[in-house]
Amino acid sequence: MTLGRSADLLKALIAFPTISCTPNLALIEHVAGVLGAAGIACTIVKDEAGTCANLFASTGPAHTPGVMLSGHADVVPVEGQPWTTPPFEATLRDDRLYGRGAADMKGFVACAVVAMLDASKRTLRKPLQLALSYDEEIGCVGVRRLIDVLEMSPVRPDLCVVGEPTMMQIATGHKGKAAYRAVCCGEEGHSALAPKYRNAIHVATSWIVAMRAAQERLAQHGARDDGYDVPYSTIHVGTIHGGRALNIVPNRCTLDFEIRTLANDRADAILDDIRTRAARDDEAALPDIAEVNAYPGLDTHVASDAVRFLEAFLPADTSKRKVAFGTEGGLYSTRLSVPTLVCGPGDIDVAHKPDEYVALAQLDACDTFLARLIGGLL
Ligand SMILES: [Zn+2]
């Protein structure tokens, strides 16, 4: 069976093991080479170490707002997962392409690059643009540097399409997320004299109880958005580490927790409220809390021009919904004020798992959508 151009490029992209926090320059240079051969110039924005990079490319008129396709080049690790195909070598089986990143989200990246090549052969009235970022999977880390550069441009896109896997449905929103590390301090001492010392693990558990009470308040009385599976803002503890031995009162315990917020909530306000309430019980026992990473939510109105514009290029039965996972779309929408929607090939349910795949029919659907979108830029 002959594969389409997008599937062919996807095979090449899967072969670059661009796990988050590892170099991605080889992939970025490959994409820049493919675009460069068609005369499309690329702006490469590297990280401090120079080993990871974002890529931005534009085809069509330079000083007119256009449509920006956005994706990430990084993938999640494969260690410990029982893959039945080599994760960094695309395997075609039952009209699906298997490989790490096939769905999340090198499939869209491949379709977007092919669309850029096609668009470069046409006389566009508005430009088609491509933004590829690094280290999205660990909290939209790379794209911030790219946005720093795009912020200087006098012209912003009319629309950004983030191609995370939605089975080509339109996602208009997702929650924002803030990740925190709490360090709880105590005093070391002999456990036989335990009540004489402050136990850091006990401090941590008090903080967890305070967070769980806050979660309950948010669930019962907080903002609601029934577009989400969990229709309120959420608080979750992911890890806890503390103590050295049973007979020593622990002097340190650390927690990693996150707050995922609806558009109407702010993580820092929720955190302040928990702190204020916990301080009433024992101010001295509050943990030191540092924000590790945060990205804003996305909340594009379902009746906006952006949705109407995009819908025109998609099948009539395309649904509109909100998604549980985060994207760089919240940053584009808040920092650049660009109306942003999420729409891409593949199923998020197979992402981050062994034997990740994208159906060739999904790549075809994305190619068709992008071809029609180019038609809308003529
Ligand atoms: Zn992704």
Residues whose N, C-alpha, C, O or C-beta is under 5 A from the ligand:
A	BS01	ZN	D104 M105 E164
